[in-house]
Amino acid sequence: MNYQIISGILSSGLAIGALTFQAGRHSETIESLGVRVSQAETRTREQDGVLFDIHGKVCAIEKDIKHIMKKLNGDY
């Protein structure tokens, strides 16, 4: 066998191996990004729940204050 043929086969094999390795690295990166996005969505949902709870309490306090002010002003 000729050395040119062997070197061509080896270089082709190395190129294919490098491409396979890079594809594996990128797929792992994409997978980790999916986990990060999922965690961010969970945090956002939890924060929204807390904000809605706070908003509801503030609205209830605002109604109570308006009711007390009406009683103090004599506007039943």
PDB file of N, CA, C, O and CB in Angstrom:
ATOM      1  N   MET A   1       0.838  -1.183   0.000  1.00  0.00           N
ATOM      2  CA  MET A   1       0.000   0.000   0.000  1.00  0.00           C
ATOM      3  C   MET A   1       0.882   1.244   0.000  1.00  0.00           C
ATOM      4  O   MET A   1       1.970   1.272   0.574  1.00  0.00           O
ATOM      5  CB  MET A   1      -0.953  -0.001   1.216  1.00  0.00           C
ATOM      6  N   ASN A   2       0.392   2.214  -0.631  1.00  0.00           N
ATOM      7  CA  ASN A   2       1.130   3.463  -0.778  1.00  0.00           C
ATOM      8  C   ASN A   2       0.932   4.346   0.458  1.00  0.00           C
ATOM      9  O   ASN A   2      -0.147   4.356   1.049  1.00  0.00           O
ATOM     10  CB  ASN A   2       0.681   4.210  -2.054  1.00  0.00           C
ATOM     11  N   TYR A   3       1.974   5.086   0.844  1.00  0.00           N
ATOM     12  CA  TYR A   3       1.888   5.966   2.025  1.00  0.00           C
ATOM     13  C   TYR A   3       0.913   7.120   1.804  1.00  0.00           C
ATOM     14  O   TYR A   3       0.326   7.624   2.761  1.00  0.00           O
ATOM     15  CB  TYR A   3       3.273   6.525   2.372  1.00  0.00           C
ATOM     16  N   GLN A   4       0.738   7.536   0.575  1.00  0.00           N
ATOM     17  CA  GLN A   4      -0.213   8.614   0.280  1.00  0.00           C
ATOM     18  C   GLN A   4      -1.650   8.161   0.554  1.00  0.00           C
ATOM     19  O   GLN A   4      -2.470   8.940   1.041  1.00  0.00           O
ATOM     20  CB  GLN A   4      -0.071   9.072  -1.188  1.00  0.00           C
ATOM     21  N   ILE A   5      -1.937   6.941   0.248  1.00  0.00           N
ATOM     22  CA  ILE A   5      -3.282   6.400   0.499  1.00  0.00           C
ATOM     23  C   ILE A   5      -3.522   6.284   2.000  1.00  0.00           C
ATOM     24  O   ILE A   5      -4.585   6.654   2.499  1.00  0.00           O
ATOM     25  CB  ILE A   5      -3.459   5.014  -0.186  1.00  0.00           C
ATOM     26  N   ILE A   6      -2.529   5.769   2.708  1.00  0.00           N
ATOM     27  CA  ILE A   6      -2.667   5.616   4.166  1.00  0.00           C
ATOM     28  C   ILE A   6      -2.815   6.971   4.841  1.00  0.00           C
ATOM     29  O   ILE A   6      -3.647   7.127   5.735  1.00  0.00           O
ATOM     30  CB  ILE A   6      -1.451   4.868   4.752  1.00  0.00           C
ATOM     31  N   SER A   7      -2.018   7.960   4.423  1.00  0.00           N
ATOM     32  CA  SER A   7      -2.120   9.296   5.036  1.00  0.00           C
ATOM     33  C   SER A   7      -3.475   9.931   4.728  1.00  0.00           C
ATOM     34  O   SER A   7      -4.037  10.631   5.570  1.00  0.00           O
ATOM     35  CB  SER A   7      -0.980  10.214   4.533  1.00  0.00           C
ATOM     36  N   GLY A   8      -3.999   9.692   3.532  1.00  0.00           N
ATOM     37  CA  GLY A   8      -5.329  10.210   3.181  1.00  0.00           C
ATOM     38  C   GLY A   8      -6.421   9.591   4.038  1.00  0.00           C
ATOM     39  O   GLY A   8      -7.335  10.285   4.484  1.00  0.00           O
ATOM     40  N   ILE A   9      -6.328   8.298   4.268  1.00  0.00           N
ATOM     41  CA  ILE A   9      -7.319   7.600   5.102  1.00  0.00           C
ATOM     42  C   ILE A   9      -7.239   8.086   6.546  1.00  0.00           C
ATOM     43  O   ILE A   9      -8.260   8.332   7.188  1.00  0.00           O
ATOM     44  CB  ILE A   9      -7.103   6.069   5.043  1.00  0.00           C
ATOM     45  N   LEU A  10      -6.002   8.222   7.050  1.00  0.00           N
ATOM     46  CA  LEU A  10      -5.832   8.694   8.432  1.00  0.00           C
ATOM     47  C   LEU A  10      -6.345  10.122   8.614  1.00  0.00           C
ATOM     48  O   LEU A  10      -7.021  10.418   9.599  1.00  0.00           O
ATOM     49  CB  LEU A  10      -4.359   8.620   8.837  1.00  0.00           C
ATOM     50  N   SER A  11      -6.031  10.995   7.679  1.00  0.00           N
ATOM     51  CA  SER A  11      -6.493  12.380   7.807  1.00  0.00           C
ATOM     52  C   SER A  11      -8.016  12.468   7.701  1.00  0.00           C
ATOM     53  O   SER A  11      -8.641  13.274   8.391  1.00  0.00           O
ATOM     54  CB  SER A  11      -5.840  13.261   6.731  1.00  0.00           C
ATOM     55  N   SER A  12      -8.608  11.645   6.843  1.00  0.00           N
ATOM     56  CA  SER A  12     -10.075  11.619   6.750  1.00  0.00           C
ATOM     57  C   SER A  12     -10.686  11.114   8.047  1.00  0.00           C
ATOM     58  O   SER A  12     -11.691  11.651   8.512  1.00  0.00           O
ATOM     59  CB  SER A  12     -10.532  10.735   5.573  1.00  0.00           C
ATOM     60  N   GLY A  13     -10.082  10.081   8.636  1.00  0.00           N
ATOM     61  CA  GLY A  13     -10.573   9.556   9.907  1.00  0.00           C
ATOM     62  C   GLY A  13     -10.460  10.570  11.029  1.00  0.00           C
ATOM     63  O   GLY A  13     -11.366  10.691  11.854  1.00  0.00           O
ATOM     64  N   LEU A  14      -9.348  11.304  11.067  1.00  0.00           N
ATOM     65  CA  LEU A  14      -9.186  12.345  12.090  1.00  0.00           C
ATOM     66  C   LEU A  14     -10.214  13.459  11.916  1.00  0.00           C
ATOM     67  O   LEU A  14     -10.762  13.956  12.899  1.00  0.00           O
ATOM     68  CB  LEU A  14      -7.770  12.931  12.036  1.00  0.00           C
ATOM     69  N   ALA A  15     -10.477  13.849  10.681  1.00  0.00           N
ATOM     70  CA  ALA A  15     -11.454  14.903  10.423  1.00  0.00           C
ATOM     71  C   ALA A  15     -12.850  14.469  10.865  1.00  0.00           C
ATOM     72  O   ALA A  15     -13.581  15.241  11.486  1.00  0.00           O
ATOM     73  CB  ALA A  15     -11.461  15.274   8.935  1.00  0.00           C
ATOM     74  N   ILE A  16     -13.213  13.235  10.542  1.00  0.00           N
ATOM     75  CA  ILE A  16     -14.523  12.717  10.950  1.00  0.00           C
ATOM     76  C   ILE A  16     -14.601  12.611  12.467  1.00  0.00           C
ATOM     77  O   ILE A  16     -15.637  12.926  13.052  1.00  0.00           O
ATOM     78  CB  ILE A  16     -14.791  11.340  10.304  1.00  0.00           C
ATOM     79  N   GLY A  17     -13.525  12.174  13.111  1.00  0.00           N
ATOM     80  CA  GLY A  17     -13.498  12.093  14.570  1.00  0.00           C
ATOM     81  C   GLY A  17     -13.633  13.461  15.215  1.00  0.00           C
ATOM     82  O   GLY A  17     -14.340  13.609  16.211  1.00  0.00           O
ATOM     83  N   ALA A  18     -12.961  14.465  14.658  1.00  0.00           N
ATOM     84  CA  ALA A  18     -13.054  15.821  15.200  1.00  0.00           C
ATOM     85  C   ALA A  18     -14.468  16.367  15.048  1.00  0.00           C
ATOM     86  O   ALA A  18     -14.988  17.007  15.962  1.00  0.00           O
ATOM     87  CB  ALA A  18     -12.051  16.752  14.501  1.00  0.00           C
ATOM     88  N   LEU A  19     -15.091  16.118  13.902  1.00  0.00           N
ATOM     89  CA  LEU A  19     -16.465  16.581  13.694  1.00  0.00           C
ATOM     90  C   LEU A  19     -17.426  15.912  14.680  1.00  0.00           C
ATOM     91  O   LEU A  19     -18.317  16.563  15.226  1.00  0.00           O
ATOM     92  CB  LEU A  19     -16.910  16.300  12.247  1.00  0.00           C
ATOM     93  N   THR A  20     -17.242  14.630  14.901  1.00  0.00           N
ATOM     94  CA  THR A  20     -18.085  13.900  15.846  1.00  0.00           C
ATOM     95  C   THR A  20     -17.904  14.446  17.255  1.00  0.00           C
ATOM     96  O   THR A  20     -18.878  14.612  17.989  1.00  0.00           O
ATOM     97  CB  THR A  20     -17.761  12.397  15.813  1.00  0.00           C
ATOM     98  N   PHE A  21     -16.661  14.725  17.635  1.00  0.00           N
ATOM     99  CA  PHE A  21     -16.376  15.269  18.962  1.00  0.00           C
ATOM    100  C   PHE A  21     -17.036  16.634  19.134  1.00  0.00           C
ATOM    101  O   PHE A  21     -17.659  16.890  20.164  1.00  0.00           O
ATOM    102  CB  PHE A  21     -14.858  15.378  19.187  1.00  0.00           C
ATOM    103  N   GLN A  22     -16.909  17.509  18.145  1.00  0.00           N
ATOM    104  CA  GLN A  22     -17.507  18.838  18.222  1.00  0.00           C
ATOM    105  C   GLN A  22     -19.038  18.758  18.284  1.00  0.00           C
ATOM    106  O   GLN A  22     -19.668  19.522  19.014  1.00  0.00           O
ATOM    107  CB  GLN A  22     -17.071  19.684  17.019  1.00  0.00           C
ATOM    108  N   ALA A  23     -19.621  17.858  17.540  1.00  0.00           N
ATOM    109  CA  ALA A  23     -21.075  17.684  17.580  1.00  0.00           C
ATOM    110  C   ALA A  23     -21.519  17.240  18.974  1.00  0.00           C
ATOM    111  O   ALA A  23     -22.548  17.695  19.473  1.00  0.00           O
ATOM    112  CB  ALA A  23     -21.531  16.654  16.519  1.00  0.00           C
ATOM    113  N   GLY A  24     -20.753  16.364  19.594  1.00  0.00           N
ATOM    114  CA  GLY A  24     -21.074  15.931  20.955  1.00  0.00           C
ATOM    115  C   GLY A  24     -20.968  17.061  21.952  1.00  0.00           C
ATOM    116  O   GLY A  24     -21.805  17.182  22.847  1.00  0.00           O
ATOM    117  N   ARG A  25     -19.945  17.893  21.809  1.00  0.00           N
ATOM    118  CA  ARG A  25     -19.792  19.046  22.714  1.00  0.00           C
ATOM    119  C   ARG A  25     -20.957  20.007  22.577  1.00  0.00           C
ATOM    120  O   ARG A  25     -21.479  20.499  23.578  1.00  0.00           O
ATOM    121  CB  ARG A  25     -18.476  19.783  22.432  1.00  0.00           C
ATOM    122  N   HIS A  26     -21.369  20.278  21.346  1.00  0.00           N
ATOM    123  CA  HIS A  26     -22.474  21.211  21.119  1.00  0.00           C
ATOM    124  C   HIS A  26     -23.795  20.640  21.621  1.00  0.00           C
ATOM    125  O   HIS A  26     -24.622  21.381  22.153  1.00  0.00           O
ATOM    126  CB  HIS A  26     -22.585  21.552  19.633  1.00  0.00           C
ATOM    127  N   SER A  27     -24.005  19.357  21.463  1.00  0.00           N
ATOM    128  CA  SER A  27     -25.258  18.775  21.946  1.00  0.00           C
ATOM    129  C   SER A  27     -25.314  18.828  23.469  1.00  0.00           C
ATOM    130  O   SER A  27     -26.388  19.021  24.040  1.00  0.00           O
ATOM    131  CB  SER A  27     -25.409  17.319  21.453  1.00  0.00           C
ATOM    132  N   GLU A  28     -24.178  18.659  24.131  1.00  0.00           N
ATOM    133  CA  GLU A  28     -24.145  18.768  25.593  1.00  0.00           C
ATOM    134  C   GLU A  28     -24.425  20.204  26.027  1.00  0.00           C
ATOM    135  O   GLU A  28     -25.114  20.428  27.021  1.00  0.00           O
ATOM    136  CB  GLU A  28     -22.778  18.299  26.144  1.00  0.00           C
ATOM    137  N   THR A  29     -23.897  21.172  25.291  1.00  0.00           N
ATOM    138  CA  THR A  29     -24.146  22.580  25.598  1.00  0.00           C
ATOM    139  C   THR A  29     -25.621  22.910  25.429  1.00  0.00           C
ATOM    140  O   THR A  29     -26.203  23.608  26.259  1.00  0.00           O
ATOM    141  CB  THR A  29     -23.293  23.489  24.701  1.00  0.00           C
ATOM    142  N   ILE A  30     -26.218  22.415  24.369  1.00  0.00           N
ATOM    143  CA  ILE A  30     -27.645  22.671  24.133  1.00  0.00           C
ATOM    144  C   ILE A  30     -28.480  22.041  25.237  1.00  0.00           C
ATOM    145  O   ILE A  30     -29.466  22.634  25.675  1.00  0.00           O
ATOM    146  CB  ILE A  30     -28.083  22.124  22.755  1.00  0.00           C
ATOM    147  N   GLU A  31     -28.107  20.861  25.692  1.00  0.00           N
ATOM    148  CA  GLU A  31     -28.838  20.189  26.766  1.00  0.00           C
ATOM    149  C   GLU A  31     -28.753  20.995  28.062  1.00  0.00           C
ATOM    150  O   GLU A  31     -29.751  21.133  28.769  1.00  0.00           O
ATOM    151  CB  GLU A  31     -28.287  18.766  26.984  1.00  0.00           C
ATOM    152  N   SER A  32     -27.577  21.525  28.377  1.00  0.00           N
ATOM    153  CA  SER A  32     -27.430  22.305  29.606  1.00  0.00           C
ATOM    154  C   SER A  32     -28.204  23.621  29.511  1.00  0.00           C
ATOM    155  O   SER A  32     -28.704  24.123  30.517  1.00  0.00           O
ATOM    156  CB  SER A  32     -25.944  22.583  29.891  1.00  0.00           C
ATOM    157  N   LEU A  33     -28.302  24.175  28.309  1.00  0.00           N
ATOM    158  CA  LEU A  33     -29.099  25.385  28.136  1.00  0.00           C
ATOM    159  C   LEU A  33     -30.580  25.101  28.372  1.00  0.00           C
ATOM    160  O   LEU A  33     -31.296  25.934  28.930  1.00  0.00           O
ATOM    161  CB  LEU A  33     -28.888  25.967  26.732  1.00  0.00           C
ATOM    162  N   GLY A  34     -31.033  23.930  27.949  1.00  0.00           N
ATOM    163  CA  GLY A  34     -32.425  23.550  28.182  1.00  0.00           C
ATOM    164  C   GLY A  34     -32.735  23.468  29.665  1.00  0.00           C
ATOM    165  O   GLY A  34     -33.818  23.864  30.095  1.00  0.00           O
ATOM    166  N   VAL A  35     -31.800  22.961  30.448  1.00  0.00           N
ATOM    167  CA  VAL A  35     -31.989  22.879  31.900  1.00  0.00           C
ATOM    168  C   VAL A  35     -32.041  24.270  32.497  1.00  0.00           C
ATOM    169  O   VAL A  35     -32.869  24.538  33.367  1.00  0.00           O
ATOM    170  CB  VAL A  35     -30.862  22.057  32.557  1.00  0.00           C
ATOM    171  N   ARG A  36     -31.163  25.169  32.041  1.00  0.00           N
ATOM    172  CA  ARG A  36     -31.149  26.549  32.550  1.00  0.00           C
ATOM    173  C   ARG A  36     -32.460  27.263  32.244  1.00  0.00           C
ATOM    174  O   ARG A  36     -33.003  27.970  33.094  1.00  0.00           O
ATOM    175  CB  ARG A  36     -29.973  27.335  31.944  1.00  0.00           C
ATOM    176  N   VAL A  37     -32.961  27.077  31.039  1.00  0.00           N
ATOM    177  CA  VAL A  37     -34.228  27.717  30.652  1.00  0.00           C
ATOM    178  C   VAL A  37     -35.362  27.191  31.525  1.00  0.00           C
ATOM    179  O   VAL A  37     -36.216  27.961  31.965  1.00  0.00           O
ATOM    180  CB  VAL A  37     -34.541  27.465  29.149  1.00  0.00           C
ATOM    181  N   SER A  38     -35.372  25.905  31.772  1.00  0.00           N
ATOM    182  CA  SER A  38     -36.407  25.310  32.621  1.00  0.00           C
ATOM    183  C   SER A  38     -36.353  25.881  34.032  1.00  0.00           C
ATOM    184  O   SER A  38     -37.391  26.183  34.620  1.00  0.00           O
ATOM    185  CB  SER A  38     -36.252  23.787  32.665  1.00  0.00           C
ATOM    186  N   GLN A  39     -35.145  26.029  34.579  1.00  0.00           N
ATOM    187  CA  GLN A  39     -34.994  26.595  35.912  1.00  0.00           C
ATOM    188  C   GLN A  39     -35.445  28.050  35.940  1.00  0.00           C
ATOM    189  O   GLN A  39     -36.081  28.485  36.900  1.00  0.00           O
ATOM    190  CB  GLN A  39     -33.544  26.483  36.377  1.00  0.00           C
ATOM    191  N   ALA A  40     -35.121  28.801  34.894  1.00  0.00           N
ATOM    192  CA  ALA A  40     -35.532  30.207  34.834  1.00  0.00           C
ATOM    193  C   ALA A  40     -37.050  30.324  34.759  1.00  0.00           C
ATOM    194  O   ALA A  40     -37.629  31.209  35.389  1.00  0.00           O
ATOM    195  CB  ALA A  40     -34.886  30.907  33.624  1.00  0.00           C
ATOM    196  N   GLU A  41     -37.702  29.451  34.002  1.00  0.00           N
ATOM    197  CA  GLU A  41     -39.162  29.473  33.912  1.00  0.00           C
ATOM    198  C   GLU A  41     -39.794  29.154  35.264  1.00  0.00           C
ATOM    199  O   GLU A  41     -40.798  29.759  35.640  1.00  0.00           O
ATOM    200  CB  GLU A  41     -39.649  28.474  32.851  1.00  0.00           C
ATOM    201  N   THR A  42     -39.212  28.212  35.987  1.00  0.00           N
ATOM    202  CA  THR A  42     -39.729  27.857  37.305  1.00  0.00           C
ATOM    203  C   THR A  42     -39.603  29.038  38.255  1.00  0.00           C
ATOM    204  O   THR A  42     -40.536  29.350  38.994  1.00  0.00           O
ATOM    205  CB  THR A  42     -38.988  26.634  37.871  1.00  0.00           C
ATOM    206  N   ARG A  43     -38.439  29.697  38.234  1.00  0.00           N
ATOM    207  CA  ARG A  43     -38.246  30.874  39.099  1.00  0.00           C
ATOM    208  C   ARG A  43     -39.235  31.977  38.746  1.00  0.00           C
ATOM    209  O   ARG A  43     -39.779  32.636  39.633  1.00  0.00           O
ATOM    210  CB  ARG A  43     -36.804  31.406  38.977  1.00  0.00           C
ATOM    211  N   THR A  44     -39.467  32.178  37.455  1.00  0.00           N
ATOM    212  CA  THR A  44     -40.393  33.217  37.017  1.00  0.00           C
ATOM    213  C   THR A  44     -41.804  32.915  37.505  1.00  0.00           C
ATOM    214  O   THR A  44     -42.507  33.817  37.960  1.00  0.00           O
ATOM    215  CB  THR A  44     -40.374  33.347  35.487  1.00  0.00           C
ATOM    216  N   ARG A  45     -42.227  31.651  37.415  1.00  0.00           N
ATOM    217  CA  ARG A  45     -43.560  31.274  37.898  1.00  0.00           C
ATOM    218  C   ARG A  45     -43.677  31.496  39.398  1.00  0.00           C
ATOM    219  O   ARG A  45     -44.703  31.976  39.880  1.00  0.00           O
ATOM    220  CB  ARG A  45     -43.862  29.807  37.559  1.00  0.00           C
ATOM    221  N   GLU A  46     -42.628  31.148  40.135  1.00  0.00           N
ATOM    222  CA  GLU A  46     -42.654  31.344  41.586  1.00  0.00           C
ATOM    223  C   GLU A  46     -42.715  32.834  41.916  1.00  0.00           C
ATOM    224  O   GLU A  46     -43.462  33.240  42.807  1.00  0.00           O
ATOM    225  CB  GLU A  46     -41.414  30.698  42.245  1.00  0.00           C
ATOM    226  N   GLN A  47     -41.940  33.646  41.210  1.00  0.00           N
ATOM    227  CA  GLN A  47     -41.950  35.085  41.444  1.00  0.00           C
ATOM    228  C   GLN A  47     -43.303  35.689  41.091  1.00  0.00           C
ATOM    229  O   GLN A  47     -43.796  36.564  41.802  1.00  0.00           O
ATOM    230  CB  GLN A  47     -40.846  35.762  40.636  1.00  0.00           C
ATOM    231  N   ASP A  48     -43.904  35.231  40.006  1.00  0.00           N
ATOM    232  CA  ASP A  48     -45.227  35.724  39.631  1.00  0.00           C
ATOM    233  C   ASP A  48     -46.247  35.407  40.715  1.00  0.00           C
ATOM    234  O   ASP A  48     -47.086  36.246  41.041  1.00  0.00           O
ATOM    235  CB  ASP A  48     -45.670  35.116  38.296  1.00  0.00           C
ATOM    236  N   GLY A  49     -46.180  34.211  41.271  1.00  0.00           N
ATOM    237  CA  GLY A  49     -47.104  33.838  42.347  1.00  0.00           C
ATOM    238  C   GLY A  49     -46.951  34.739  43.554  1.00  0.00           C
ATOM    239  O   GLY A  49     -47.944  35.161  44.146  1.00  0.00           O
ATOM    240  N   VAL A  50     -45.714  35.037  43.926  1.00  0.00           N
ATOM    241  CA  VAL A  50     -45.469  35.914  45.072  1.00  0.00           C
ATOM    242  C   VAL A  50     -45.976  37.322  44.770  1.00  0.00           C
ATOM    243  O   VAL A  50     -46.604  37.952  45.621  1.00  0.00           O
ATOM    244  CB  VAL A  50     -43.961  35.947  45.426  1.00  0.00           C
ATOM    245  N   LEU A  51     -45.707  37.814  43.566  1.00  0.00           N
ATOM    246  CA  LEU A  51     -46.166  39.158  43.197  1.00  0.00           C
ATOM    247  C   LEU A  51     -47.690  39.247  43.183  1.00  0.00           C
ATOM    248  O   LEU A  51     -48.247  40.241  43.648  1.00  0.00           O
ATOM    249  CB  LEU A  51     -45.612  39.549  41.825  1.00  0.00           C
ATOM    250  N   PHE A  52     -48.367  38.240  42.667  1.00  0.00           N
ATOM    251  CA  PHE A  52     -49.825  38.251  42.661  1.00  0.00           C
ATOM    252  C   PHE A  52     -50.380  38.215  44.083  1.00  0.00           C
ATOM    253  O   PHE A  52     -51.386  38.861  44.380  1.00  0.00           O
ATOM    254  CB  PHE A  52     -50.361  37.065  41.855  1.00  0.00           C
ATOM    255  N   ASP A  53     -49.726  37.465  44.949  1.00  0.00           N
ATOM    256  CA  ASP A  53     -50.140  37.403  46.351  1.00  0.00           C
ATOM    257  C   ASP A  53     -49.990  38.769  47.014  1.00  0.00           C
ATOM    258  O   ASP A  53     -50.894  39.222  47.716  1.00  0.00           O
ATOM    259  CB  ASP A  53     -49.317  36.345  47.113  1.00  0.00           C
ATOM    260  N   ILE A  54     -48.854  39.426  46.795  1.00  0.00           N
ATOM    261  CA  ILE A  54     -48.616  40.757  47.361  1.00  0.00           C
ATOM    262  C   ILE A  54     -49.622  41.756  46.803  1.00  0.00           C
ATOM    263  O   ILE A  54     -50.158  42.581  47.542  1.00  0.00           O
ATOM    264  CB  ILE A  54     -47.175  41.227  47.068  1.00  0.00           C
ATOM    265  N   HIS A  55     -49.878  41.681  45.498  1.00  0.00           N
ATOM    266  CA  HIS A  55     -50.835  42.603  44.876  1.00  0.00           C
ATOM    267  C   HIS A  55     -52.234  42.424  45.474  1.00  0.00           C
ATOM    268  O   HIS A  55     -52.934  43.400  45.742  1.00  0.00           O
ATOM    269  CB  HIS A  55     -50.878  42.384  43.349  1.00  0.00           C
ATOM    270  N   GLY A  56     -52.624  41.188  45.674  1.00  0.00           N
ATOM    271  CA  GLY A  56     -53.940  40.931  46.270  1.00  0.00           C
ATOM    272  C   GLY A  56     -54.046  41.493  47.672  1.00  0.00           C
ATOM    273  O   GLY A  56     -55.077  42.057  48.036  1.00  0.00           O
ATOM    274  N   LYS A  57     -52.992  41.349  48.466  1.00  0.00           N
ATOM    275  CA  LYS A  57     -53.011  41.883  49.827  1.00  0.00           C
ATOM    276  C   LYS A  57     -53.041  43.406  49.833  1.00  0.00           C
ATOM    277  O   LYS A  57     -53.742  44.013  50.643  1.00  0.00           O
ATOM    278  CB  LYS A  57     -51.799  41.386  50.605  1.00  0.00           C
ATOM    279  N   VAL A  58     -52.280  44.028  48.927  1.00  0.00           N
ATOM    280  CA  VAL A  58     -52.273  45.492  48.837  1.00  0.00           C
ATOM    281  C   VAL A  58     -53.653  46.002  48.418  1.00  0.00           C
ATOM    282  O   VAL A  58     -54.127  47.005  48.951  1.00  0.00           O
ATOM    283  CB  VAL A  58     -51.192  45.975  47.833  1.00  0.00           C
ATOM    284  N   CYS A  59     -54.290  45.332  47.484  1.00  0.00           N
ATOM    285  CA  CYS A  59     -55.631  45.739  47.050  1.00  0.00           C
ATOM    286  C   CYS A  59     -56.634  45.606  48.199  1.00  0.00           C
ATOM    287  O   CYS A  59     -57.494  46.469  48.374  1.00  0.00           O
ATOM    288  CB  CYS A  59     -56.089  44.890  45.840  1.00  0.00           C
ATOM    289  N   ALA A  60     -56.528  44.540  48.971  1.00  0.00           N
ATOM    290  CA  ALA A  60     -57.428  44.354  50.110  1.00  0.00           C
ATOM    291  C   ALA A  60     -57.210  45.449  51.155  1.00  0.00           C
ATOM    292  O   ALA A  60     -58.175  45.969  51.715  1.00  0.00           O
ATOM    293  CB  ALA A  60     -57.217  42.963  50.744  1.00  0.00           C
ATOM    294  N   ILE A  61     -55.966  45.799  51.416  1.00  0.00           N
ATOM    295  CA  ILE A  61     -55.661  46.868  52.377  1.00  0.00           C
ATOM    296  C   ILE A  61     -56.182  48.202  51.857  1.00  0.00           C
ATOM    297  O   ILE A  61     -56.709  49.005  52.626  1.00  0.00           O
ATOM    298  CB  ILE A  61     -54.136  46.952  52.644  1.00  0.00           C
ATOM    299  N   GLU A  62     -56.037  48.441  50.565  1.00  0.00           N
ATOM    300  CA  GLU A  62     -56.530  49.681  49.965  1.00  0.00           C
ATOM    301  C   GLU A  62     -58.049  49.793  50.122  1.00  0.00           C
ATOM    302  O   GLU A  62     -58.558  50.867  50.442  1.00  0.00           O
ATOM    303  CB  GLU A  62     -56.141  49.749  48.473  1.00  0.00           C
ATOM    304  N   LYS A  63     -58.770  48.703  49.902  1.00  0.00           N
ATOM    305  CA  LYS A  63     -60.226  48.716  50.080  1.00  0.00           C
ATOM    306  C   LYS A  63     -60.591  48.975  51.531  1.00  0.00           C
ATOM    307  O   LYS A  63     -61.519  49.732  51.816  1.00  0.00           O
ATOM    308  CB  LYS A  63     -60.841  47.390  49.613  1.00  0.00           C
ATOM    309  N   ASP A  64     -59.858  48.343  52.458  1.00  0.00           N
ATOM    310  CA  ASP A  64     -60.122  48.565  53.884  1.00  0.00           C
ATOM    311  C   ASP A  64     -59.893  50.014  54.267  1.00  0.00           C
ATOM    312  O   ASP A  64     -60.679  50.582  55.025  1.00  0.00           O
ATOM    313  CB  ASP A  64     -59.241  47.660  54.740  1.00  0.00           C
ATOM    314  N   ILE A  65     -58.838  50.620  53.761  1.00  0.00           N
ATOM    315  CA  ILE A  65     -58.547  52.021  54.075  1.00  0.00           C
ATOM    316  C   ILE A  65     -59.639  52.933  53.508  1.00  0.00           C
ATOM    317  O   ILE A  65     -60.064  53.878  54.173  1.00  0.00           O
ATOM    318  CB  ILE A  65     -57.162  52.428  53.514  1.00  0.00           C
ATOM    319  N   LYS A  66     -60.090  52.655  52.288  1.00  0.00           N
ATOM    320  CA  LYS A  66     -61.171  53.462  51.702  1.00  0.00           C
ATOM    321  C   LYS A  66     -62.434  53.328  52.537  1.00  0.00           C
ATOM    322  O   LYS A  66     -63.141  54.312  52.754  1.00  0.00           O
ATOM    323  CB  LYS A  66     -61.447  53.035  50.240  1.00  0.00           C
ATOM    324  N   HIS A  67     -62.723  52.125  53.003  1.00  0.00           N
ATOM    325  CA  HIS A  67     -63.905  51.897  53.832  1.00  0.00           C
ATOM    326  C   HIS A  67     -63.784  52.659  55.154  1.00  0.00           C
ATOM    327  O   HIS A  67     -64.750  53.273  55.609  1.00  0.00           O
ATOM    328  CB  HIS A  67     -64.099  50.387  54.096  1.00  0.00           C
ATOM    329  N   ILE A  68     -62.613  52.621  55.764  1.00  0.00           N
ATOM    330  CA  ILE A  68     -62.395  53.363  57.028  1.00  0.00           C
ATOM    331  C   ILE A  68     -62.516  54.855  56.792  1.00  0.00           C
ATOM    332  O   ILE A  68     -63.112  55.558  57.609  1.00  0.00           O
ATOM    333  CB  ILE A  68     -61.005  53.036  57.633  1.00  0.00           C
ATOM    334  N   MET A  69     -61.971  55.352  55.707  1.00  0.00           N
ATOM    335  CA  MET A  69     -62.058  56.784  55.395  1.00  0.00           C
ATOM    336  C   MET A  69     -63.517  57.200  55.187  1.00  0.00           C
ATOM    337  O   MET A  69     -63.915  58.276  55.631  1.00  0.00           O
ATOM    338  CB  MET A  69     -61.222  57.118  54.135  1.00  0.00           C
ATOM    339  N   LYS A  70     -64.311  56.372  54.526  1.00  0.00           N
ATOM    340  CA  LYS A  70     -65.728  56.696  54.349  1.00  0.00           C
ATOM    341  C   LYS A  70     -66.429  56.771  55.703  1.00  0.00           C
ATOM    342  O   LYS A  70     -67.252  57.658  55.930  1.00  0.00           O
ATOM    343  CB  LYS A  70     -66.417  55.649  53.446  1.00  0.00           C
ATOM    344  N   LYS A  71     -66.101  55.831  56.612  1.00  0.00           N
ATOM    345  CA  LYS A  71     -66.719  55.856  57.941  1.00  0.00           C
ATOM    346  C   LYS A  71     -66.312  57.104  58.717  1.00  0.00           C
ATOM    347  O   LYS A  71     -67.140  57.694  59.411  1.00  0.00           O
ATOM    348  CB  LYS A  71     -66.334  54.602  58.731  1.00  0.00           C
ATOM    349  N   LEU A  72     -65.058  57.510  58.611  1.00  0.00           N
ATOM    350  CA  LEU A  72     -64.573  58.687  59.322  1.00  0.00           C
ATOM    351  C   LEU A  72     -65.197  59.973  58.766  1.00  0.00           C
ATOM    352  O   LEU A  72     -65.455  60.916  59.514  1.00  0.00           O
ATOM    353  CB  LEU A  72     -63.047  58.762  59.235  1.00  0.00           C
ATOM    354  N   ASN A  73     -65.434  60.004  57.470  1.00  0.00           N
ATOM    355  CA  ASN A  73     -66.035  61.178  56.844  1.00  0.00           C
ATOM    356  C   ASN A  73     -67.552  61.169  56.934  1.00  0.00           C
ATOM    357  O   ASN A  73     -68.190  62.159  56.575  1.00  0.00           O
ATOM    358  CB  ASN A  73     -65.614  61.266  55.400  1.00  0.00           C
ATOM    359  N   GLY A  74     -68.132  60.107  57.390  1.00  0.00           N
ATOM    360  CA  GLY A  74     -69.584  60.014  57.516  1.00  0.00           C
ATOM    361  C   GLY A  74     -70.274  59.648  56.237  1.00  0.00           C
ATOM    362  O   GLY A  74     -71.487  59.829  56.137  1.00  0.00           O
ATOM    363  N   ASP A  75     -69.574  59.147  55.258  1.00  0.00           N
ATOM    364  CA  ASP A  75     -70.150  58.754  53.965  1.00  0.00           C
ATOM    365  C   ASP A  75     -70.433  57.255  53.974  1.00  0.00           C
ATOM    366  O   ASP A  75     -69.673  56.480  53.392  1.00  0.00           O
ATOM    367  CB  ASP A  75     -69.193  59.126  52.787  1.00  0.00           C
ATOM    368  N   TYR A  76     -71.503  56.843  54.618  1.00  0.00           N
ATOM    369  CA  TYR A  76     -71.792  55.411  54.693  1.00  0.00           C
ATOM    370  C   TYR A  76     -72.342  54.984  53.386  1.00  0.00           C
ATOM    371  O   TYR A  76     -72.663  53.809  53.206  1.00  0.00           O
ATOM    372  CB  TYR A  76     -72.768  55.073  55.830  1.00  0.00           C
TER     373      TYR A  76
END
